[in-house]
């Protein structure tokens, strides 16, 4: 049973991300958990009195309406749904629920109600600190499916567990996976051992390599995604190493890369300092 967390601020961006998740992953053998978090008002401001109680009531009432809207969506017809309204910061709450529910994936919009930037602060925080894969979905990502996924390869050791969600999505959607490697200098070439490793891991999936030189990793991945007509970009977040700069907040907004391309952020199951193959 696949378990997917759908955090929401009750915005249109969140609804679009939820609908995308349902169309991508289906409803057979999938459980969806609707999650809304809220924070208390400052208790030192005595004039607010029962504000904490009011905030909880507003959050709970909002979830009732949200659940009704989700259940009424054609994409969720027949889906198994549960809901959570939890006090606390979004990233920490999602990690706790992911652990308790043995969740496989978080799917959320790139923006919240404010709509500012390609990747809002909540999405950026979840992407960087989540313990499970995160799929961030732009507001105008088409709901027509995926037939090609661009995976950013950093030429370091990977495990089958690291790529489990990417493999699942590629198999389910029958997508081709393009293994995109950004050369850091003209002399660099993809390592034969890495090519062999990926050939083994993706043996059940159509795949090929795309190589491009570029100092601006995010910009080069963006260009490759456009050139390859990718429907999704996938990145392995190691928390240390070649792609870590992509996850600094100053560049995190660019993780959305294309304004209409969902980004799948896989979480490396290791220390991040393994030897390069």
C-alpha positions in Angstrom: 0.0 0.0 0.0 1.5 3.4 -1.1 1.0 6.1 1.6 1.0 9.7 0.4 0.9 12.9 2.5 -0.9 15.9 1.0 -0.2 19.0 3.0 -2.6 21.8 2.4 -3.2 25.4 3.3 -6.7 25.1 1.6 -5.4 27.1 -1.4 -6.0 26.5 -5.1 -2.3 25.6 -5.4 -2.7 22.9 -2.8 -5.8 21.5 -4.6 -4.0 21.4 -7.9 -1.1 19.5 -6.3 -3.5 17.0 -4.7 -5.3 16.4 -8.0 -1.9 15.9 -9.7 -0.9 13.3 -7.1 -4.1 11.4 -7.6 -3.8 11.4 -11.4 -0.2 10.4 -11.2 -0.4 7.7 -8.5 -4.0 6.6 -8.9 -6.3 5.3 -6.1 -5.7 1.6 -6.2 -3.5 0.4 -3.3 -2.9 4.0 -2.3 -3.8 5.8 0.9 -3.9 9.6 0.9 -3.5 11.7 4.1 -4.7 15.3 4.1 -2.5 17.3 6.4 -3.0 20.9 7.7 -0.8 22.5 10.2 -1.4 25.7 12.2 0.6 27.7 14.8 -0.7 29.3 18.0 -0.8 33.1 18.3 1.8 34.6 20.7 0.5 33.7 24.2 2.1 36.8 25.6 -0.4 38.9 23.9 -3.2 38.6 26.4 -5.7 40.6 24.4 -5.9 37.6 22.1 -7.5 35.6 24.9 -8.8 32.3 23.4 -7.1 32.8 20.1 -5.5 29.3 20.2 -8.9 27.7 20.5 -10.2 29.8 17.7 -7.3 28.9 15.5 -7.8 25.2 16.0 -11.5 25.6 15.3 -10.8 27.5 12.1 -8.2 24.9 11.0 -10.6 22.0 11.8 -13.6 23.6 10.0 -11.3 24.3 7.0 -10.3 20.6 6.9 -14.0 19.5 6.9 -14.6 21.7 3.8 -11.3 20.6 2.2 -12.0 16.9 2.7 -15.4 17.4 1.1 -13.9 19.1 -1.9 -11.2 16.4 -2.3 -13.8 13.6 -2.1 -15.9 15.4 -4.6 -13.0 15.6 -7.1 -13.2 13.0 -10.0 -9.5 12.3 -9.5 -10.1 11.0 -6.0 -13.2 8.9 -6.8 -12.8 5.7 -4.8 -9.7 6.9 -3.0 -8.8 5.9 0.6 -8.6 9.2 2.5 -7.7 10.3 6.1 -7.1 13.7 7.5 -4.9 15.3 10.2 -5.1 18.8 11.7 -1.9 19.3 13.7 -0.3 22.1 15.7 3.3 22.8 14.8 5.7 23.8 12.0 4.9 22.1 8.7 8.2 20.3 8.1 8.5 18.8 11.6 4.8 17.7 11.5 5.2 16.1 8.1 8.3 14.2 9.3 6.5 12.9 12.4 3.4 11.8 10.4 5.7 10.3 7.7 7.4 8.2 10.4 4.2 7.2 12.2 2.3 6.4 9.0 5.3 4.9 7.2 4.6 7.4 4.4 6.3 7.0 1.0 5.9 10.4 -0.5 4.9 14.0 0.2 3.1 15.9 -2.6 2.6 19.7 -2.3 2.3 22.8 -4.3 5.3 25.0 -5.0 3.4 28.0 -3.7 1.0 28.7 -0.9 -1.7 31.3 -0.7 0.7 34.2 -1.1 1.8 32.8 -4.5 5.3 34.5 -4.2 8.2 33.0 -6.1 8.6 29.7 -7.9 9.2 27.8 -4.6 7.6 29.2 -1.5 9.4 29.0 1.9 7.2 26.1 3.2 7.9 24.0 0.1 11.6 24.9 0.2 11.8 23.8 3.9 10.0 20.5 3.3 12.2 19.7 0.2 15.4 20.3 2.2 14.5 18.6 5.4 12.0 15.9 4.6 12.9 12.3 5.4 10.9 10.9 2.5 10.7 11.9 -1.2 8.8 15.1 -2.0 7.1 16.0 -5.2 6.5 19.7 -5.6 3.9 20.6 -8.2 3.7 24.1 -9.9 0.3 25.7 -10.1 0.2 25.3 -13.9 1.6 21.8 -14.1 -0.6 19.9 -16.6 -2.7 17.0 -15.4 -2.2 15.0 -18.6 0.5 12.6 -17.3 4.2 12.1 -17.7 6.0 10.3 -20.4 9.6 11.4 -19.8 11.5 12.1 -16.6 14.8 13.9 -16.4 16.9 12.6 -13.5 19.9 14.8 -12.5 22.9 12.5 -12.2 25.8 13.7 -10.1 28.1 10.7 -10.8 28.1 9.4 -7.2 27.1 6.1 -5.8 23.3 5.5 -5.5 21.3 2.7 -4.0 18.1 1.1 -5.3 16.4 2.5 -2.1 17.4 6.0 -3.1 15.6 5.7 -6.4 12.6 3.6 -5.3 10.0 6.4 -5.8 11.5 7.4 -9.2 11.4 3.8 -10.3 7.8 3.4 -9.1 6.6 6.5 -11.0 8.5 5.6 -14.1 7.0 2.1 -14.2 3.5 3.3 -13.4 3.5 6.0 -16.1 5.6 3.9 -18.5 8.0 6.9 -18.7 11.4 7.1 -20.3 14.1 8.2 -17.8 16.8 10.6 -19.2 19.9 10.5 -16.9 21.2 14.0 -17.2 24.8 14.7 -16.2 26.1 18.2 -16.0 29.9 18.3 -16.8 31.8 20.6 -14.6 34.6 20.9 -17.2 35.3 19.9 -20.8 37.6 17.0 -19.8 35.0 15.3 -17.6 33.2 12.3 -19.0 30.5 10.0 -17.3 32.2 7.2 -15.4 31.7 3.7 -17.0 30.9 2.3 -13.6 28.1 4.8 -13.1 26.7 4.1 -16.6 26.8 0.4 -15.8 25.1 0.9 -12.4 22.2 2.9 -13.9 21.8 0.4 -16.6 21.3 -2.2 -13.9 19.0 -0.1 -11.8 16.8 1.0 -14.7 16.9 -2.3 -16.6 13.1 -2.5 -16.6 12.7 1.1 -17.7 13.6 2.8 -21.0 16.5 5.1 -20.2 19.4 6.9 -21.8 22.1 9.4 -20.8 22.2 13.1 -21.8 25.4 15.0 -21.1 25.9 18.8 -21.1 28.7 21.1 -19.9 27.7 24.0 -17.6 28.8 25.8 -14.5 25.2 26.8 -13.6 23.8 23.4 -12.6 20.2 24.5 -12.1 20.2 26.4 -15.4 21.7 23.5 -17.3 19.2 21.0 -15.9 16.5 23.5 -16.9 17.8 23.7 -20.4 18.1 19.9 -20.7 14.6 19.4 -19.4 13.3 21.7 -22.2 15.4 20.1 -24.9 14.3 16.6 -23.9 10.6 17.7 -23.5 10.6 16.2 -20.0 7.4 16.1 -18.0 9.1 15.9 -14.6 12.5 16.6 -13.1 14.0 14.3 -10.4 16.9 15.2 -8.1 18.6 13.1 -5.4 19.2 15.3 -2.4 22.3 14.1 -0.6 22.4 16.9 2.0 26.1 17.2 1.2 27.9 17.2 -2.1 27.5 18.3 -5.7 23.8 19.2 -5.7 23.7 20.7 -2.2 23.9 24.2 -3.6 20.6 23.6 -5.3 19.0 23.4 -1.9 20.2 26.7 -0.4 17.3 29.0 -0.1 18.8 31.6 -2.4 18.6 29.1 -5.2 15.7 27.0 -3.9 13.2 29.0 -5.9 14.9 27.7 -9.0 14.2 24.1 -7.9 10.9 24.5 -9.7 13.1 25.1 -12.8 10.4 25.1 -15.3 7.3 26.9 -14.1 5.1 24.0 -15.3 7.4 21.0 -14.4 6.9 19.1 -11.2 10.1 18.3 -9.3 10.6 15.0 -7.5 13.2 15.4 -4.7 14.5 12.0 -3.6 16.2 11.6 -0.2 19.6 9.9 -0.1 19.6 7.0 2.3 23.2 7.5 3.6 25.7 10.0 4.9 26.2 11.8 1.6 30.0 11.4 1.7 30.4 8.0 -0.1 33.2 7.7 -2.5 32.7 8.7 -6.1 32.5 5.6 -8.2 
